[in-house]
Amino acid sequence: MKKATTTKPTIFSIYAEDKKGLLGQVLIHFNRKSYEVISLNVARTDVSDLVMLTIEAILPACDLSPFTERLKKIIEVYAVHTYGDNLKKTGFYRLGSAALNNELWQLIGKYGAHLSSMGEKTFVISKTGSDADLDELYRRLEGPHLLGFCRSGLIMEESLVPFEDLPLS
């Protein structure tokens, strides 16, 4: 019988010692259970030899707590925190210069987007928001002038793992 999954992703914020093979050790836990990983980011922190893995994945709500505890048992892992899918991302929309008109400027204003860069034949606008916000602007821009789109990793305006929660000496 197939397990029921949550319809919304869960974000895992993992602080760990930067060791070779760490990413593989963490991802094997997701692969064993066939959990869908939507996004993954690994970044150095301001603490020497410490990295933060941010993983957005879909898993059954009933598995969340035991799965989080299993991740904490990986030797290199110092802390694991989970969040709902309410974190922001940034979308980048590359458009042909022929798209620059009053209607586009109104869309940029309405959706809180920004002109990020300008080239001879193209320009890029960016918008920070939820996946739904980014998708809505994409639908409004879709057409012959939309040349490319990409979405950033997760953005949070505060620390994902409070420093005092790290068992460092």
N, C-alpha and C positions, 0 to 999 in steps of 0.2 A: 504494500500500500504506500502511495506517495505521500510524503509529509506536506502539510499545508505551509506555505511560506507567507511571510508578511508581504504586503503590497508596497510598503515603503522601505527604502534601504536603511541600514544601520551604519553609522560611521564609527570605526574603531580607531582610536588614537593610542598608539603604542610607543612608549619610550623604551629604548633598548640600547645595550652596548653595541657599538659598531664593530661587528665581527664578520669575517668572511662566511657566507652561507646563511646568514640571519634571515634574509628575505625568503629563501627556500624553506627554512624551518617553519616560518610563519605561514607561508602560503600552502604548505602541505596539509595543514589543518583545515583550510578552506576546501582544498581539492578532495580530501578524503570524504567529506560530507557532501560534495558536489554543490557547495554554496556558490552562487553567482557573484563574482567580484566585478563591480562596475568601474571603480577607479582605484588607483594605487599611487601613492606619492611617498618618496623617501627623502628626508631633508636632514641635513646636519643641524645641530642645535648649538647654542652658545656654550654648552657644557662640553668640555673635551671628551672625545670618544663616545658621545651619546647622539643617537639619531632618533628621529620621530618618523614612524610609519603611520600614514593615514590611509585607511582602507575603507572603501564604501562597498558594502556587500548586502545581499538579500539572503536572509536565513529565517527559519521558523522562529516565531516569538518565544516559543517554549524552550528553544535551544540556546537562547541568548546568554543567559546567566551561566549555565555549565560550560558553554563554549568559551566565554570570556575567562572563566577560571582555568581552562586548559591552556589558553594563550599565556596566562600569567605564570604557568609552570615551566615555560621555556627558560632555560638558565640565563640567557642574555637579557631577558625582558625585565624591566624595573617596574613598569606601571602600564595598565590598560584601562582606558575609559571608553564608554560608548555614548553616542549621541543619536538623536533622531535625525531625520533628513532636512532639518531646518537651517543647515549651514549654507552659505552663499558660494557662488562660483562667478567667474567672469567669462562672458562670451565675447568673442572677437569676430566681427563681421567685415569681410573685405568686399568692397563694392567698386564697380567701374565708375569713373569720374562723371559719366553721363547721368548718373543717378542723383547728382547734387541738384536739388531744386527745393522750393518752399515746402512741398509735401514731406520730403525727407527731413528737413530741419524741424518740422512740427512733430514727426515721429520721434526724432532724437530727444526733443524736449518732453514729449508725453511719456516716454519710457525711461527717462532719466539716463540716457546713454550719453557718450562723449565722443567727440572726434579725437581719435588717438594718433593718427598719422596721415600724412597726405603725400602722395607720389604724383608723377606726371599723369598716369592713366588710371590709378586706383587710389583708394583711401580706405582707412580702417576706422570703424566705430567700435566702442566697447561699452558693455553694460554689465554691472554687477547685480546679482539677484539669485533667486531660486531657479531650479531647472525649468519650472513652469514659466517664470518670467522671461527667461532666455528663449525658450521655445516660442512663446507668443510673439516676441519681437522678430524672431526668425521667420515666422509665418507671414508677418507684415512686410518683411523685406524680400521674401522669396520672389524670384523672377529672374529675368535675363541679366540684371545688373548685379545680383548677388554672386560673387565669384568664389567665395570661400567662407567657412565658418569653423571655429574651434572653441572648445569650452575648457577653462582652466580646471585645476584641482580645487579642492575645498578651501574656503577662506573663512576664518573666524577672527573676530576682533579682540579676542582675549586668549590667554594660554589654554590649550586643549587639555593639558595636564598640569595642575598646580605644582609649582616647584617643590613646595613643602611635602607633597605626596611621594616624592622620589626618595628611595632609601639609600641615598648617597652619603658617604662619610668623608 
